[in-house]
Amino acid sequence: MESADVVKPPEPGRRARVTGPRPPSTVLPVQLLVLAKEPRPGHAKTRLVPALSAQQASEVARAALLDTLAAVAAVPVARRVLVLDGAPDRLPTAGFDVLAQSGGNLNARLAAAFCDSWAGTDRWAGTALPMLLVGMDTPQVTPALLTEAAGLLLCADGGAVLGCAEDGGWWSLGLLAPLPGAFDGVPMSTGATGAAQAARLVALGLRPARLPVLRDLDHVEDIAPIAADLAEDSALATLAVSLGLAPVPA
């Protein structure tokens, strides 16, 4: 979808359609979910240890989450949801509904995030709000990219959108409604996760439209390249410089 296109609110029982240039006030009838962990030592970004200390790893997690939340906050959607494992006390959650993550493995927590967000949504123009989920590992996402992803979800004939990661995982998944069994049997945190997730959606009758492939932040060597794609004053870019993981801007 071209950035000049707009997704208008769907009539009850109908998909949205692409029409013309988007006015600044357009609100997409989508809820944008962020699945995240509270950035505290020993709880988030533990794979960065021992290359970084547990405290430094938690600071990276916090910076990545702050940049993600800032991008999401700038997207013109009807609802924003932070689905959090932990306490939101020290996070900028204005404009977000905060839901607690369920227990269980990542498959179960992803399924619950979609179901819980769907159950808590308001009705918008007579239509329940489709859901676009991102994590906290791709802080380089931009409002423009997320806006286009939300619009693509509304227009996609295949009923879903999927953004895979360079390492074989996935960074975003959008569904028009909760899909029972969407994550059943999908191996998480492997080089085959993205392909397995796509195959699972297809097996359930969907044809996911593809979003751009992004690098996600799993290892110390991911920090500098991702920070380079962010504004110099972003949380992660600033932290990367302070930790000596990225050069000081000229």
C-alpha positions in Angstrom: 0.0 0.0 0.0 1.4 3.4 -0.9 1.9 5.9 1.9 -0.5 8.3 0.2 -3.4 5.8 0.4 -5.9 5.8 3.2 -7.9 3.1 4.8 -11.4 4.3 5.6 -13.5 2.9 8.5 -15.3 -0.2 7.3 -19.0 -0.4 7.1 -20.5 -3.0 9.4 -19.7 -6.5 8.1 -17.4 -5.1 5.3 -13.6 -4.7 4.9 -12.1 -1.3 4.7 -11.1 -0.1 1.3 -8.2 2.0 0.0 -9.4 5.4 -1.3 -7.3 8.5 -1.6 -4.8 10.8 0.3 -5.0 10.4 4.1 -6.0 13.5 6.0 -3.9 14.1 9.2 -6.9 13.3 11.4 -7.6 9.9 10.0 -7.9 7.2 12.7 -7.5 3.6 11.5 -10.0 1.2 13.1 -7.3 -1.1 14.4 -5.9 -1.8 17.9 -2.1 -1.8 18.1 -0.7 -4.2 20.7 2.8 -4.2 22.2 3.8 -7.4 23.9 6.6 -6.6 26.3 8.4 -7.5 29.5 9.0 -5.1 32.3 12.6 -3.9 31.8 14.2 -5.0 35.1 17.5 -6.8 35.7 17.2 -10.5 35.2 13.8 -10.3 33.6 14.3 -8.8 30.2 17.0 -9.1 27.5 18.7 -11.9 29.5 20.4 -13.1 26.3 22.6 -10.0 26.4 24.3 -11.3 29.5 27.2 -11.9 30.1 28.3 -9.6 27.2 26.5 -6.9 29.2 25.7 -6.9 32.9 22.1 -7.7 34.0 21.7 -4.0 34.8 23.0 -2.9 31.4 20.8 -5.5 29.7 17.7 -4.1 31.5 18.7 -0.6 30.4 18.8 -1.8 26.8 15.4 -3.5 27.2 14.0 -0.2 28.6 15.4 1.9 25.8 14.0 -0.5 23.2 10.6 -0.5 24.8 10.6 3.3 25.1 11.4 3.7 21.5 8.7 1.2 20.5 6.1 2.8 22.6 7.0 6.2 21.2 6.5 4.9 17.6 3.2 3.2 18.5 1.9 6.3 20.3 2.4 8.3 17.0 0.3 5.9 14.9 -3.3 7.0 14.2 -5.2 4.0 15.5 -8.3 3.7 17.5 -6.7 1.8 20.4 -3.2 1.1 21.8 -2.6 -1.7 24.2 0.5 -2.6 26.2 0.4 -6.3 27.1 3.0 -6.4 29.9 4.7 -9.1 31.9 5.5 -7.1 35.0 4.6 -3.7 36.5 4.0 -0.6 34.3 4.9 1.9 37.1 8.0 3.5 35.4 6.8 3.3 31.8 5.1 6.1 29.7 1.7 4.4 29.3 -0.4 7.5 28.6 -2.7 6.7 25.7 -2.3 2.9 26.2 -4.6 0.4 27.9 -2.4 -1.9 30.0 -3.2 -5.6 30.2 -1.3 -8.1 32.2 0.3 -11.0 30.2 -1.1 -14.4 31.0 1.0 -17.2 32.3 2.4 -20.1 30.2 4.9 -20.3 27.4 5.2 -17.7 24.7 2.7 -19.5 22.4 0.1 -19.3 25.2 0.9 -15.6 26.0 0.6 -14.6 22.4 -2.8 -16.3 22.0 -4.0 -14.7 25.3 -2.8 -11.2 24.2 -5.0 -11.4 21.1 -8.0 -12.8 23.0 -7.7 -10.4 25.9 -7.3 -7.4 23.7 -10.3 -8.5 21.6 -12.4 -9.0 24.7 -11.6 -5.5 26.0 -12.1 -3.6 22.7 -14.9 -1.1 22.1 -16.9 -1.3 18.9 -15.8 1.2 16.3 -18.3 2.1 13.5 -20.1 -1.2 14.3 -17.1 -3.3 13.7 -14.7 -5.0 16.2 -11.2 -3.7 16.0 -8.6 -5.9 14.2 -5.3 -6.4 16.1 -1.7 -5.7 15.0 0.9 -7.0 17.5 4.5 -6.0 17.8 7.1 -6.8 20.4 9.9 -4.8 22.0 12.7 -6.2 19.9 12.4 -3.9 16.9 12.6 -0.4 18.3 13.5 0.9 14.8 9.9 0.5 13.7 8.5 3.9 12.5 5.0 5.3 12.8 4.8 5.3 9.0 5.6 1.6 8.8 3.1 0.7 11.5 0.5 2.8 9.9 1.0 1.1 6.6 0.9 -2.3 8.3 -2.4 -1.5 10.0 -3.8 -0.3 6.7 -2.6 -3.5 5.0 -4.3 -5.6 7.7 -7.6 -3.8 7.0 -7.3 -4.3 3.2 -5.7 -7.8 3.1 -7.8 -10.4 1.5 -5.9 -13.1 3.3 -7.1 -12.1 6.8 -3.6 -11.5 8.3 -0.3 -9.8 8.0 3.1 -11.1 9.1 6.5 -9.4 9.4 9.4 -11.8 9.6 12.8 -11.0 11.2 16.2 -11.4 9.7 17.1 -14.2 12.1 14.1 -16.3 11.1 11.7 -15.2 13.7 8.8 -12.7 13.3 8.4 -9.1 14.6 4.7 -8.4 13.9 1.5 -10.3 13.4 -1.9 -8.9 12.5 -5.2 -10.7 12.7 -8.8 -9.5 12.0 -10.0 -11.5 15.0 -8.6 -14.0 17.5 -7.7 -17.2 15.7 -8.0 -20.4 17.8 -4.9 -22.5 17.4 -2.9 -19.7 15.7 0.2 -20.5 17.7 -0.2 -24.2 18.3 2.9 -26.2 17.4 4.9 -23.1 16.3 8.5 -23.3 17.7 9.3 -20.0 19.3 12.7 -18.3 19.4 14.3 -20.3 16.6 15.5 -19.7 13.1 12.3 -21.4 11.8 9.7 -19.5 13.8 8.7 -17.1 11.1 8.3 -19.8 8.5 6.4 -22.1 10.9 4.1 -19.2 11.9 3.3 -18.5 8.3 2.7 -22.1 7.6 0.4 -22.4 10.6 -1.7 -19.4 9.4 -2.0 -20.9 6.0 -3.1 -24.3 7.5 -5.9 -22.4 9.3 -7.1 -20.9 6.0 -5.4 -17.5 6.0 -3.0 -16.0 3.4 -0.9 -13.6 5.4 0.3 -10.5 3.6 4.0 -9.9 4.2 5.5 -6.9 6.0 9.1 -5.8 5.5 11.8 -8.0 7.1 13.5 -6.3 10.1 16.4 -7.0 12.3 15.5 -7.8 15.9 17.4 -7.1 19.0 18.5 -10.4 20.6 22.3 -10.1 20.9 24.8 -7.3 21.7 25.9 -7.2 18.0 22.4 -6.2 17.1 22.4 -3.0 19.1 24.6 -0.8 17.0 22.9 -1.6 13.6 19.5 -1.1 15.0 20.5 2.1 16.8 21.9 3.5 13.5 18.4 3.3 12.1 17.0 5.4 14.9 17.1 9.1 15.5 20.3 10.2 17.4 18.2 11.4 20.4 16.2 8.1 20.6 16.5 6.1 23.8 18.4 3.2 22.3 20.8 5.3 20.2 21.6 7.4 23.2 22.2 4.4 25.4 24.3 2.6 22.7 26.7 5.5 22.7 26.9 5.7 26.5 27.7 2.0 26.7 30.4 2.3 24.0 28.5 0.1 21.6 28.0 2.8 19.0 30.1 5.7 17.8 29.5 9.2 19.0 27.5 11.1 16.4 29.6 13.5 14.4 
